[in-house]
Amino acid sequence: MRKRSLILKGFSVVVLGTFLLACATMPTPTEKNFQAPVVTLNSVELPYYTGWWYYDVKVQPTKGNAGKYGAPLALAFVFDIQNPNEYPVMMDGFKFTVAFDGIDVNTVNSPEVQWIPAGKTNQVRVMAITDARAALLSLLVTGGFKLKERETNVWAQLEDWWLAAKDYSLAIEVKEGSAIFKADGLMNVTGFSGKFGPE
């Protein structure tokens, strides 16, 4: 029994020594050697879909209050986060704008915090829920000219988007993305963008 205890203590000392040696040889983050991590859109998933529908305030619901409600469109954006540094960095802030066919429909913020090991790539999955009512308002405010150029109207465009989403034929764009990375008191803000679906 005593021999087994000595072996475990010896093994613990070797593991601890190896860990401390690895920490001692790891470079210290500085302004000069802190490289911006690379954020890339990997894929977009459709985890929840209820089809296309919109109810006006005149429609009496079976339960609850009447109102203007539209179908939700839940999209999960999967990003690769590559850390080119020789030390771990912490992602502490992540946001981007979602556009369908070049028209902004949503801005997403993720509160997730994660460490990316030195020289490794992590993934982050960010949910974005856009409902038809919010997209309608966005189209009326910012998309009017684009709809006129396309010779379509708000309702036809919304229906096209929702129906295209179910078979992944919707052109989805990530714009104006920014991610905050920290290492030993230093901070680096990385911009990113990406596209998914047909061009």
N, C-alpha and C positions, 0 to 999 in steps of 0.2 A: 504494500500500500504506500509506504514511504517512497519507494522508487518511482511509482506512478506519479506521485505529487511532485517530485523533483523534475521529472520529465515535463510535466505540464508547466511548471514554473520556468524551466529553461525554454520551452517553446514560446511562452508568453513574452519572455525577454527578447527573443529573436524577432518575433512579430513586431513588438513595440520599437525595437531598434531599426528595423527595416522601414517602418512608418516614419519615424523621426528623421532618418536619413533622406527619405523621399521628400519630406517637407523642407529640409534644409537645402536641398539642391533645386527646389522649385524657385523660379525667378520671382522677384517682387514686382507687383504692378507699378508702373510709372506712366507719366503722360506720354513718354516716347514709345514705350513698348505695348501700350494698351490699344490693340487693334479692334476695330468695330466688328462684332459678330455679324454673320450673314443670315438674313431672314428670307426664306423662299417659300412661296405657296406650293404645297405638295398636292393637295386635293381638296375638293368640296364634296361633302356628303349631305344627303337629304334624310335625316333621321325621323322626321315627323311630317306627314302630309295629309291634309283633309280635303284636297281638291280646290276648285275655284268657286267662291260664293261671296255675295255681298248683300246685306239687308239694310233697307232704309228705315228711318225712324217710324214710318207709317206701318211697318209690318209688326203685328203683335206676336211676341214670342210665347211659346208654351209656358215657360217659367221666366221670372225676372222682368226687368224693365225694357221697354222698347228703346232702340238707339241705332246709331249707324255703326255697324260692325262688319268687318271683312275677314276673309280667310287668312289664317296665319301661314307663313312660309318659314319653317325652321331649317336653317342651313348650318352645318358644322364645317368650319374652315380648319384644315390641318396644315400647320406650318413646320418646316424644318428650321432649327436654330443651330447654326454651325459656329462653334467657338474656335477661332484660329490661334488663340493665345496659349501660352505654355503654363497657364494657371487657370483655375476655375473662375467663372464670372456668374453674377446673379442677375437674372432678368427680373426687373421690378417695375413694370409698366408696359402696356401693350395696347395699341389702338389702331383702327383703320376705318376707312369708308368703303361701303359696299355699293357697287353700281351694277345695274342691269342694262345691257345694251348701251353703255356709255352714259346712263342717267343715274345720278346718285339717289339711293333710296334709304340708306341707313348708315349710322356711325356707331361703331362697336368699341367698347372698352373692356379689357379683360383684367381682373384683379389678381390673376394667378402670378405667384412668385415661384421661380425655380432656379436651381443652380445647374449650370452647364459645365461639365468637367473639361479640363484642359484638352484641347485638340479633338473634342468629341462633338457629336450632333445629337441634340434632343429634339423632341417634337412637342408642340403645344396644340391643343384642340380648342377652338373658340366657337361658342354657339352664338348665332345671330338670328334673332326672330324678327321678321318684318311682317306686319299684317297689311291687308289690302287697304284698310282705311289710312294708315300712315303713308303707304306708297302713293295712294291717291292724292293726298295733300302735297307730298313731295313733287309729284308730277305737275300738279296745278301751279306750284310756286316756281319750280326750277326747270321743268321739262317741256313747257308750252311750245317754245320755238322748235325744239327737236321733234316733237310730235307733228307739228305743222309741216316740217320738212319731210317727214315720213308719210305724210298724208293719211294719218290715222288719228284716233281720239283717245282720250284717257281710258275709257272702259275697254276698248279693244286692246290697247297696249297692256293693261293689267291682266286681262284674260290670257293674252299670248304668253306673258311671263309665267303665270301660275301653271298653265298647261305645259309649257316647255320645261319647267323645273322637274316634273315627274319623270321625264325620260332623259334628263341631263343634257338637253339641247339648248338650255338657257346660257347666253354669254354673260358670265359673271366676272366682275373685275374688282380687285382690291386696290384701293388708291390711298395716297396720303398716309401710308402706314408709318408708325413710329414705335420703336421699342427702346426702353431704357435699360441699360446694362451697368452694373456696378462691380467694382473690384477694389477692395482695400481703401475705401474712401474716394475713389475716382469714379467718374460717371461718363458714359458714352451713349449718345442717342443715335440709333441707326434708323434710317429711312428704308422703306420697302414698298413694293407694289407687286402685282401679279395678275394673271388671267387664267380662267378655267372655262372650258366649254368651247363651242365653235367660235371661230374668228368672225 
